[in-house]
């Protein structure tokens, strides 16, 4: 498993002893799907900024808020 995924799993309370019986590939797939969704949101905002002739840095700030809202995470 990717080391970053392992670290995040540990931070979320998932420990090696708990996962010893669960399919780790499912956790990896879950993490990959989240990353792809994040990329999709960032690319959408970046492309919109370019099309509108806006500042890409500003678009990334908006993407940050989009991500928080999309996943229901408090800033």
C-alpha positions as CSV (number, residue, x, y, z in Angstrom):
1,X,0.0,0.0,0.0
2,X,1.1,3.5,-0.7
3,X,2.9,5.0,2.3
4,X,0.7,8.2,2.2
5,X,-2.4,6.0,2.2
6,X,-1.1,4.1,5.2
7,X,-0.3,7.3,7.1
8,X,-3.8,8.7,6.5
9,X,-5.4,5.4,7.4
10,X,-3.5,5.5,10.7
11,X,-4.6,9.1,11.3
12,X,-8.2,8.1,10.7
13,X,-7.9,5.4,13.3
14,X,-7.5,2.4,11.0
15,X,-4.6,0.3,12.4
16,X,-2.7,-2.6,10.9
17,X,-4.2,-5.0,13.4
18,X,-7.7,-3.9,12.5
19,X,-7.0,-4.2,8.8
20,X,-5.2,-7.5,8.9
21,X,-8.5,-9.2,8.0
22,X,-9.9,-6.6,5.6
23,X,-9.0,-6.3,2.0
24,X,-6.3,-3.5,1.8
25,X,-6.9,-3.1,-1.9
26,X,-10.4,-1.7,-1.1
27,X,-8.8,1.0,1.1
28,X,-6.4,1.8,-1.7
29,X,-9.2,2.0,-4.2
30,X,-11.2,4.2,-1.9
31,X,-8.3,6.6,-1.5
32,X,-7.7,6.6,-5.3
33,X,-11.3,7.5,-5.9
34,X,-11.1,10.4,-3.5
35,X,-8.0,11.7,-5.1
36,X,-9.6,11.5,-8.6
37,X,-12.6,13.4,-7.4
38,X,-10.3,16.1,-6.0
39,X,-8.4,16.4,-9.2
40,X,-11.6,16.7,-11.1
41,X,-12.7,19.6,-9.0
42,X,-9.4,21.4,-9.2
43,X,-9.1,20.9,-13.0
44,X,-12.7,22.2,-13.5
45,X,-11.9,25.4,-11.5
46,X,-8.6,25.9,-13.3
47,X,-10.1,25.4,-16.7
48,X,-13.0,27.8,-15.8
49,X,-10.5,30.4,-14.7
50,X,-8.5,30.1,-17.9
51,X,-11.7,30.3,-20.0
52,X,-12.9,33.4,-18.1
53,X,-9.5,35.1,-18.2
54,X,-9.4,35.0,-14.4
55,X,-6.5,34.5,-12.0
56,X,-5.6,30.8,-11.6
57,X,-4.5,31.4,-8.0
58,X,-7.9,32.8,-7.2
59,X,-9.5,29.8,-8.9
60,X,-7.4,27.4,-6.7
61,X,-8.7,29.2,-3.6
62,X,-12.3,28.6,-4.9
63,X,-11.4,25.0,-5.6
64,X,-10.2,24.6,-2.0
65,X,-13.6,25.7,-0.8
66,X,-15.3,23.5,-3.3
67,X,-13.4,20.5,-2.0
68,X,-14.3,21.2,1.6
69,X,-17.9,21.6,0.7
70,X,-18.0,18.6,-1.6
71,X,-16.7,16.3,1.1
72,X,-18.5,18.0,4.0
73,X,-15.3,19.1,5.8
74,X,-15.3,22.1,8.0
75,X,-12.6,24.7,7.1
